[in-house]
């Protein structure tokens, strides 16, 4: 049996939907930075912080990483992070660390759910089987908003305050690389990756106006609560 076929067969230990090269090759590394700009007085101005941009590589599937337990925590009437990135099929826990009630919900096309009222120390899980962006709210506190980005593989990174990112283990080949941040049009480009190579890509994203007001899960204005 040719050596190449033997290598492909050995890759069948990965889950269905995983591209064999992703498991069998050491892969390439993608690094770089993202700049976030916002319109001010009709002209783009560079923002002070460049965090929460998601850079990801598309075109192949991988099973979720074993041992990962993503969470979106409710604490001090806010979510623990504005953006959470998960792999398709992963389950996210929504623990309430507040002594007051929260009601986490979403009506996004990729995943619609309503966890109802609950408070600390309860946590409720939600599986995310479909690709896409899921915008999450609390039905009591209108200021609680987060985005869950569901991707086909784990080759992604979230930028830090300086815009830096780092992704390892990218399978060889030509893949689409996306840069996304809430409120901006995504940027995509084709990038060639050789096994063991280190590739650098820089991105600039221009934010649009993000509506601050939204309706509750029943399509009605939010009520005023004392807690």
PEUR-V494589 format. One record per residue. N is the residue number from 1. PSI is psi in degrees with one decimal (* if undefined). NEAR is the number of other ideal C-beta (glycine too) atoms within 12 Angstrom. Layout:
# PEUR-V494589
n={N	N}
psi={PSI	PSI}
near={NEAR	NEAR}
This chain:
# PEUR-V494589
n={1	2	3	4	5	6	7	8	9	10	11	12	13	14	15	16	17	18	19	20	21	22	23	24	25	26	27	28	29	30	31	32	33	34	35	36	37	38	39	40	41	42	43	44	45	46	47	48	49	50	51	52	53	54	55	56	57	58	59	60	61	62	63	64	65	66	67	68	69	70	71	72	73	74	75	76	77	78	79	80	81	82	83	84	85	86	87	88	89	90	91	92	93	94	95	96	97	98	99	100	101	102	103	104	105	106	107	108	109	110	111	112	113	114	115	116	117	118	119	120	121	122	123	124	125	126	127	128	129	130	131	132	133	134	135	136	137	138	139	140	141	142	143	144	145	146	147	148	149	150	151	152	153	154	155	156	157	158	159	160	161	162	163	164	165	166	167	168	169	170	171	172	173	174	175	176	177	178	179	180	181	182	183	184	185	186	187	188	189	190	191	192	193	194	195	196	197	198	199	200	201	202	203	204	205	206	207	208	209	210	211	212	213	214	215	216	217	218	219	220	221	222	223	224	225	226	227}
psi={128.1	149.1	-39.2	-42.1	-38.5	-39.4	-41.5	-41.2	-37.6	-23.0	-9.9	-4.2	-16.1	166.8	158.1	135.1	-10.4	134.8	123.4	-37.0	-30.7	-28.9	-28.3	-20.3	153.0	-27.1	174.1	167.4	133.9	123.9	168.8	-155.2	161.2	136.1	132.8	132.6	151.5	149.1	124.8	119.7	37.5	5.1	150.0	135.5	133.1	133.1	157.7	-35.9	142.3	30.8	167.1	12.9	139.7	125.6	127.0	156.0	126.9	173.7	-1.6	160.8	149.2	150.5	153.1	148.1	131.5	143.2	-4.9	136.1	75.5	142.4	148.4	98.0	142.7	117.0	131.5	41.8	36.2	161.7	149.9	-23.4	149.0	-31.7	128.8	129.4	130.7	162.8	143.3	128.4	-11.1	157.2	132.5	134.1	143.6	76.2	139.9	112.7	8.3	151.4	0.8	167.3	145.3	159.9	93.6	135.4	162.5	144.6	26.0	147.6	-32.7	-28.3	114.9	133.1	161.8	111.6	-4.3	-176.2	133.3	158.4	177.6	139.3	23.0	146.9	139.8	136.7	151.5	128.6	145.3	88.5	-12.1	145.3	149.0	-172.7	127.5	113.7	127.7	138.2	170.2	136.0	-4.0	-40.3	105.5	-23.9	-9.6	106.9	138.3	159.1	132.6	120.7	115.9	116.6	160.9	-9.0	179.1	19.9	74.4	164.5	153.6	128.8	149.7	-173.0	-26.0	-3.4	1.9	147.5	163.6	125.0	131.6	163.5	28.4	127.9	147.0	150.2	-178.6	121.0	155.1	130.9	128.7	145.7	125.8	142.6	149.4	125.7	9.3	154.8	127.5	150.8	133.9	150.8	151.9	134.2	135.8	131.5	124.3	146.8	126.1	-4.5	157.1	115.6	139.6	133.0	133.6	142.5	150.1	131.1	131.5	116.9	148.0	177.0	127.0	119.3	129.0	-22.9	142.2	163.6	166.2	-173.9	-18.5	7.1	23.2	158.9	148.9	142.1	162.1	129.7	152.5	-19.6	*}
near={9	8	9	13	12	13	17	19	15	17	22	16	14	25	22	13	20	27	31	27	31	35	27	23	25	19	31	31	25	36	24	29	26	40	30	34	26	25	18	13	7	7	10	18	15	19	27	13	20	31	26	32	44	38	45	43	43	32	26	33	27	36	23	29	23	12	8	19	17	31	27	43	28	38	23	18	23	23	32	24	27	27	34	34	43	41	35	33	28	36	25	38	26	42	26	35	24	28	16	22	22	39	32	42	33	33	20	25	13	25	31	20	29	24	31	19	21	25	25	18	13	21	23	27	19	31	23	35	22	23	26	22	30	38	34	42	37	39	31	30	30	24	19	34	29	33	33	41	44	38	38	34	37	35	40	35	37	31	34	18	17	17	32	25	39	24	36	24	29	43	37	26	26	19	32	24	37	36	40	34	40	32	27	30	17	25	26	20	22	16	32	20	34	21	20	16	21	19	30	20	35	24	36	25	34	26	27	17	13	17	12	10	13	24	16	22	26	14	11	11	12	22	15	9	18	7	16}
